[in-house]
Amino acid sequence: MAGFSMCKVMQAKPKILVIGSSNMDLVIQADHFPRPGETLIGGNFSMISGGKGANQAVAAARLGGDVVFLAQVGNDPFGQVNLESYEREGIDTSLIERNPDLPSGVALITVSESGENTIIVAPGANAGMDVDNLKKAADKFAWADVVLLQLEIPLEVVTEAARMAKAQGKKVILNPAPARALPAELLENVDIITPNETEAEFLTGISVSDISSAALAAARINASGIQKVIITLGENGAFLADGNTEEIIPTKRVKAVDTTAAGDTLNGALAVSLGRGESINMAVSFALKAATLSVQRLGAQSSIPYLSEL
């Protein structure tokens, strides 16, 4: 018995179900963003697996989660490359369908010298997802500890996914990106929402520029029925509000190379930490640390850190 007491008990990996988009990111670096009608000679070009859903699935897998990814890709080379990439990450791809009629999603990304980016997305097969895809995944909703959602797939799919997860008593995280109007039937089934400053302004009409405006925006989102609000503030960390307490959780300031997947890294890390049963404060700190590492590297999935790096 003495020998047994000295053994370390390995904690089971948190089970994360990610439902969202899969894209191929076509990334080009430039000194600055082109003005209308301007042609620029850019720098390096990269072709990198991306999409908010896929990025968050990869982040959760690299940071210690047991991940199932529900998505749709085209029956084309981009789709095949992405599937092989997810499998190398150890992600369960059994719920990813190949759409014979729509191409894989593509994102055109320009990254400026300062590390900021502009993105245009052609949804492709992501737009072909429907509620029937969710019905085939009923057993995975029962399996999961956390269900992680974004808004690059049809809104009715996101809404039904949140409802199914909540009916199973699962923790639901919504990353409301890209920003769009959200129906009450979605909000009532979300436990945690993670807008950035722009998305928080879109949802509330309040321009988020400092702590006081972040508090006002968070309070307005809390009033919609969501228990916990995390407004990400870039290099200033994140503002956390749960209706009772409010606080700024800081992050380390670094020189950003590319911010493309910072929010996705944060959301994947948040899901893992909460899936381990850690407090919301600890989870946000862990997520910010992961996101801070990601902005120091180029690309989406190529920038996402592994747990050992944290």
N, C-alpha and C positions, 0 to 999 in steps of 0.2 A: 504493500500500500504506500510505503514511503516513497518508493521509486515512482509510483503512479502519480503521486501528488506533485512531483517535480516536473512532470510532463507539461508542455504547453498545449492547450486546447486551441486548435485552429478555428477561427471564426469563419462560419460559412459566408460565402460571397453574397452580398445583397443582390436580389433578383430584380432586374430593371427591364421593363417593357417599353421600348421606344417606338412611337408611331409617328411617321413623318416622311420627309422628302429625301430623295437620292438624286444628286446631280453630278455632272462632271464640270469642274471649275476650270475655265480657261483664263489664266492669269497673266497680265502683262504689267511690268513696272514702268513708271514714267516719272519725269521730274515733277510734273504737275498734271492736273486733270485738264483735258482739252476743252476749250471753249467751243460753242456751236460753230461749225464750219471749219474748225482748226484740225489739221493733221499733224500728229506728233511722231517723231522717231523715238520709240520706246526702248526699254532695256530688255531684261531677261523675260522669256516666256516660259510658263509652266502649265502642264495639264495635270490636275490634281483632283482626286475624288472629293466631292463636297456635298452640299445640301445640308440644311439645318438638322433634319432628322438624322442623317447619316453621321454628321459631325458629332452630334450629341451621343449617338450610339457608340462611336469609336472612343470618345472621351470617357464614357462610363466604363467601357471594357478595359481601356488602358489604366484606369484609376482604381480598378479592383472590383468591378461589377460583373455579374453573370447576366449577359445581355441578350435579349431577343429583339430583333428589329423587324417591324412590319412596314413594308414599303412596296413600291412598284417601280420597275425599270423597263426600258424598252428592250425589244429583242434585237439589240444592235451591239457593236463593239464596246461603246461606252458602258452599257448595262453589264456586259460580261466582265469588263475590267473592274467595275465597282463591286460586283458580287465576289469576285476572287479576292479583292482587297478586304472586304468585311470578314470573309472566312479566315484570312490570315490573322485577323485581329482576334479570332476566337468568338466572333459573334454568331449566334444562331440565325441563319438566313432562311429557314424553312418557310417563313411567312412572306418572303419577298416574291412577288409574282412578276413574270415577264409579259408585258403587254404587246401583243402582236400588231397592234394598230397605231400605237403612239411611240415616238422616239423617247429615249432617256432624257431626263431634264438636263439642261445646260445653263451654267451661269458664266457671264462675261464679266470679269473683274479687272478693274484698273487700280493699281496700288501706287500712291504718290511717294515722293521722297521722304515725307514726314511720317509715313506708315498708315495714313488714312486710306480708305478705299471707297470706290463706287461699284455697285453691283447691279446688273440687269439679268433677270432669270427668265428663261423660257421653260415653263413647267413640264411640258411633255407628258410622260406617263404619270407624273405626280398628280396631274389633274384628272387622271382616269381612275383614281381610287374611289371606292364607294363603300357604303355600309356593309355590303356583303363580304368585303374583305375582313371586316371586324368579326362577323359572325363565325368565320372559319378559325378565329383566334380565341374563342371563348375560354378554352382551357388555359391559355397563357395569361388572361386577365386573372384567373383564379390563382395561378402560380406566382405572379409578380408581387413584390413588396411595394414598388413604386412604378407609376405609369407616367411617362414623360412625353409631353405634346408640344407642338409648335404650329405655325399657321401657313406653311407652304403647301398644304394639301387642302382639299375642299373642306369648308367650314362645317358642313353637316357631318363629315367623318370625324372631325375633331370633337364636335359636340356629343356625338353618340359614343365615342371612345371614352370621354370623361364620364358620361352617364353609366356606362358599363363598368368602368373601374370603380366608381363610387358605390354602385350596387354591390360590389364585391368587398367593400370596405377598404379599398386601397388608397394610398396617398397619391394625389394627382398634382403634378407640377405642370403649369402652362407657361411656356415662353411665348409671349404675344408678339411674335415677329414672323413676317413683316406686319406692321401695325394695320389693324382693320377693326371695324366695329364688331363688338362681341355680344351675342345674344344672351339674355338672362339665363336661359336653360343651360348654357355652357358655364357661365360664371358660378352658378349655384352648385356645380359639381367640382370646382377647382379648390384645392387646399392652399396652394402657394402659386403666386404669379410673379414673374421676373422681368418686368419691362426695363429697358434702358431709358435715358432721359427723354428721347424723342418719342418712344412708344408710350411712356407715362403721360406726356403732354397730349398725344393723340387720344388716349383713353379718358382723360379728365378735363382737357381744355386748359390746364395749368402749365405754364412754362416752367420747367424744372431747371433752375440755374444755381440754386444754393440749398442749404439744409432746410431752411424754412419752407421753401416752395416744394421741396421733396416731401416734407411732412404733410403739407396740404394735399398734394397729389395722392400720397399713400392713404391718407384718411378717407379721401373720396373713393378710392378703390376698395378699401375695407368696408365702406358703407354699402358697396354692391353685393356684399356677402362673402367675399374672399377673406379667409382668416389671416393669412400672412402675405405681406407684400415686400418684395425685395426690389428696390430700384437701383440698378447699377449706374455708377457715376464715373466710369473710366478710372483715371489715375487717383480719383478721390475715394475709391472704394465702393461701398454700397450702403444704402439707407434701408434699414430693416424696421418694419412696423407690423405688429400683430393685433392692433386695436387697443392694446393696453400699454405697451411699452414701445419706445422708439429709440433707435440708436444708429450712429454711423459706425460701420465696421471698416477699418482702414485697410489699405493695401500698400505694398512697397512700390515706390515710384521708380520706373525704369525707362530706358529709351525704347520706344516702340518701333519695330521694324514693319509689322503688318498686323492690323487688328482684326483680320477677316474672321477668325474662328474664336475670338476671345469669349464672346457671349455663349457660344455653343459649348466651349470647354467648361465655362462656369456652370452651365446647366447640367451637363453630364456629371461633373464632380459633385454638385449639390445633390443629385439623385442618389449617388453612391453613398455619400455621407449620411443622408437621412435614412437610406435603406439599411445602414449599419446601426440605426437607432441613436445617432448622435443628436445633440441639441441643434436647434436652428442656428444659433450663434456660431457654434463650432462648424456647422456645415457651410455657412457663408464664408467663414475664414478660410476653410479648406478650399472652397471653390475659387475664391479670389487669388489664392496662392497659385492654383493651377492656371487660371486665366492670365496672371502676370507672367508666367513662364511662356505661355503661348504667344503673346504679342512680341516677344523678342525673336521670333522666327517667321520665315516666309511661308505663306500658304495656309490652307484650311486644315485638313487632317494631318498634313506633314508638320504642323506646328504644335499639335496636341501632345502634352507630356505624358510620361508613364509614371505610375505610382512611385517607383524607385527614385525618380527625380525630385519628388516632393519631400 
